[in-house]
Amino acid sequence: MARPRKPLLSRDRIVGAASALVDSEGLGAVSTRRLAAELGVSGPSLYNHFRNKDEILDAVADGVSAKVDLSMFDPADGRDWRTALHDYAVSYRAALTEHPNIVPVLARGPGRRPAGLRVADAVFGAMVRAGWPPAQATYIGALMRYFITGSALGSFASGFVDDETAYDPEDYPHLGQAHLLAERRQKVDEGAFETGLRALIEGLALQYEQLSPAKERPGTVRRTPKGR
């Protein structure tokens, strides 16, 4: 019998099937046995491409990291570090909200995942070029990951039921409109993210102003006191 022109199995096929399972049923649905059944192959054949389930999930997570726009950190892009951090955070969150079930894997950090490491490298490099000390640049990279992945781990708005009788005003005098939050989930969650992101970056900007004299910080214009 002639061999098939296309291989029955590939890393991309396995990752695609695993990603679909994670998106539809969550991390607990993924097993090598389940994936083999979905792909119509024998279980051991998966091990020709991945050593175990954790490696498959790492590949799924890295596929999500690869969707994050990093162009704002290119030295030729022209955006200052504040705008770059904001735009990066928005892009990262957008990628996570499309695949929320994989967030716990991403939250563990990049490990050896190539796309995840490129994200970390881009953020750190951009902050150092902007004049942040390496230690502070590391903290900023960590802070952004905490904030972005944390925002994608769950929805504040959907944590409330849409039953207006659920929140007795005698017990919860300030939750009279809480039952409306669930139906306004996207607006509430996006508004909360943007509010927190602006506050975070404004706070970093205050720290940045205290780092060193303006002439030592790239992209900073020294202000001339009035009357001089």
NUKE-306796 format. One record per residue (C-alpha): residue number from 1; x, y, z. Coordinates in Angstrom, 3 decimals. Layout:
REM residues N
k  east  north  up
NUM  X  Y  Z
...
REM end
This chain:
REM residues 228
k  east  north  up
1  0.000  0.000  0.000
2  1.335  3.441  -0.937
3  2.202  5.732  1.949
4  -0.066  8.781  2.373
5  1.288  11.952  0.825
6  0.567  13.931  3.974
7  1.503  12.726  7.451
8  -1.428  11.782  9.617
9  -0.056  13.743  12.515
10  1.969  16.895  13.067
11  2.734  19.261  15.909
12  0.380  21.828  14.408
13  -2.499  19.343  14.241
14  -1.959  18.291  17.832
15  -1.725  21.873  19.089
16  -4.807  22.858  17.084
17  -6.855  20.015  18.550
18  -5.612  20.755  22.074
19  -6.369  24.456  21.685
20  -9.910  23.698  20.548
21  -10.437  21.426  23.550
22  -9.071  24.002  25.988
23  -11.263  26.724  24.503
24  -14.438  24.640  24.550
25  -14.044  22.515  27.673
26  -11.118  23.818  29.706
27  -7.704  22.516  30.701
28  -9.142  19.451  32.423
29  -10.470  18.124  29.123
30  -7.001  17.710  27.649
31  -5.366  14.307  27.880
32  -3.231  12.371  25.434
33  -5.976  9.749  25.162
34  -8.626  12.358  24.385
35  -6.408  14.109  21.861
36  -5.579  10.857  20.116
37  -9.286  10.099  19.810
38  -10.012  13.575  18.457
39  -7.248  13.204  15.886
40  -8.089  9.629  14.961
41  -4.672  8.248  15.838
42  -3.182  5.952  18.429
43  -2.132  7.495  21.735
44  1.584  6.606  21.488
45  1.871  8.437  18.169
46  1.539  11.754  20.043
47  4.843  11.068  21.772
48  6.666  11.367  18.480
49  5.952  15.097  18.736
50  5.523  15.863  22.449
51  6.887  14.152  25.540
52  3.762  14.686  27.628
53  0.552  16.661  28.052
54  2.318  19.566  29.732
55  4.430  20.136  26.634
56  1.270  20.218  24.523
57  -0.323  22.795  26.798
58  2.874  24.835  26.707
59  2.629  24.863  22.920
60  -1.013  25.949  23.095
61  -0.074  28.757  25.481
62  2.796  29.835  23.269
63  0.449  30.056  20.318
64  -1.566  32.613  22.261
65  1.576  34.564  23.199
66  2.480  34.678  19.523
67  -0.682  36.701  18.865
68  0.479  39.583  21.069
69  1.512  42.645  19.079
70  5.060  43.707  19.979
71  5.583  46.279  17.231
72  5.276  49.152  19.705
73  8.567  48.076  21.298
74  10.531  48.327  18.067
75  13.023  51.209  18.473
76  11.935  52.488  15.063
77  8.261  52.596  16.031
78  8.423  55.964  17.777
79  5.996  55.383  20.626
80  7.254  56.418  24.067
81  7.440  53.808  26.795
82  4.101  54.831  28.369
83  2.149  54.498  25.141
84  4.019  51.315  24.242
85  3.134  49.679  27.568
86  -0.507  50.689  27.178
87  -0.817  49.368  23.628
88  1.017  46.174  24.512
89  -1.295  45.540  27.458
90  -4.379  46.039  25.301
91  -3.057  43.623  22.677
92  -2.058  41.037  25.284
93  -5.439  41.178  26.998
94  -7.230  40.841  23.645
95  -5.295  37.645  22.953
96  -6.136  36.262  26.387
97  -9.832  37.095  26.220
98  -10.057  34.988  23.059
99  -8.583  32.020  24.935
100  -9.344  32.548  28.650
101  -9.026  28.893  29.645
102  -5.307  28.811  28.855
103  -4.551  31.808  31.093
104  -3.508  29.687  34.123
105  -0.739  28.143  32.000
106  0.393  31.546  30.732
107  0.317  32.937  34.267
108  3.103  30.543  35.263
109  5.517  32.472  33.045
110  7.238  31.785  29.734
111  9.583  29.022  30.837
112  11.166  27.844  27.590
113  8.324  28.921  25.299
114  9.783  30.934  22.376
115  6.897  33.366  21.830
116  6.522  33.967  25.556
117  10.227  34.673  25.857
118  10.037  37.121  22.950
119  7.319  39.007  24.826
120  9.415  39.189  27.991
121  12.505  40.201  26.029
122  10.653  42.955  24.152
123  9.182  44.519  27.296
124  12.440  44.400  29.245
125  14.505  45.746  26.357
126  12.127  48.624  25.714
127  12.091  49.685  29.347
128  15.882  49.636  29.601
129  16.188  51.678  26.406
130  13.740  54.177  27.896
131  16.065  54.714  30.839
132  14.694  52.368  33.484
133  17.357  50.548  35.517
134  17.427  46.811  34.684
135  15.987  45.836  38.067
136  13.060  48.220  37.648
137  12.555  47.052  34.064
138  12.252  43.513  35.418
139  9.675  44.641  37.967
140  7.666  46.392  35.269
141  7.627  43.259  33.109
142  6.414  41.225  36.075
143  3.858  43.857  37.061
144  2.373  43.977  33.569
145  2.061  40.191  33.449
146  0.380  40.108  36.863
147  -2.073  42.798  35.865
148  -2.924  41.500  32.400
149  -3.229  37.803  33.234
150  -5.080  38.627  36.444
151  -7.624  40.652  34.510
152  -8.193  37.708  32.175
153  -8.574  35.038  34.858
154  -12.151  36.000  35.543
155  -14.862  38.563  35.010
156  -15.876  40.897  37.812
157  -19.191  41.663  36.141
158  -20.203  38.059  35.535
159  -19.610  37.332  39.205
160  -23.025  38.804  39.959
161  -26.311  37.090  39.127
162  -28.908  38.862  36.981
163  -31.697  38.314  39.525
164  -32.731  41.664  41.011
165  -34.094  39.903  44.110
166  -30.739  38.329  44.926
167  -29.322  41.348  46.721
168  -31.555  42.374  49.595
169  -31.036  46.115  50.235
170  -31.201  45.470  53.978
171  -28.114  43.287  53.676
172  -26.404  45.021  50.742
173  -27.575  48.634  50.649
174  -25.163  49.593  47.866
175  -25.800  46.718  45.463
176  -29.211  47.753  44.202
177  -27.990  47.733  40.593
178  -25.602  44.788  40.869
179  -27.983  42.496  39.001
180  -27.396  44.602  35.880
181  -23.656  43.971  35.813
182  -23.834  40.541  34.179
183  -25.563  41.823  31.049
184  -23.038  44.670  30.841
185  -20.053  42.400  31.302
186  -17.945  43.560  28.368
187  -18.369  47.258  29.097
188  -17.677  46.839  32.811
189  -14.678  44.572  32.406
190  -13.099  46.649  29.640
191  -13.716  49.834  31.607
192  -12.145  48.353  34.718
193  -9.113  47.169  32.749
194  -8.570  50.545  31.100
195  -9.003  52.381  34.407
196  -6.475  50.149  36.135
197  -4.051  50.307  33.232
198  -4.090  54.103  33.152
199  -3.550  54.267  36.913
200  -0.697  51.772  36.693
201  1.117  53.639  33.936
202  0.559  57.035  35.558
203  2.047  55.644  38.750
204  5.057  54.351  36.864
205  5.447  57.746  35.194
206  5.726  59.379  38.617
207  8.463  56.930  39.591
208  10.213  57.536  36.292
209  10.393  61.269  36.958
210  12.277  60.550  40.176
211  14.885  58.245  38.617
212  17.526  60.682  37.441
213  18.035  64.114  35.885
214  16.031  64.599  32.691
215  19.140  64.838  30.529
216  20.072  61.255  31.435
217  16.745  59.749  30.369
218  16.168  58.953  26.701
219  13.275  60.785  25.095
220  12.834  63.243  27.947
221  12.603  66.971  27.331
222  13.945  69.187  30.078
223  11.499  71.900  31.064
224  12.786  75.419  31.534
225  11.458  77.121  34.691
226  9.253  80.131  34.055
227  11.006  83.469  34.154
228  14.250  82.174  32.657
REM end
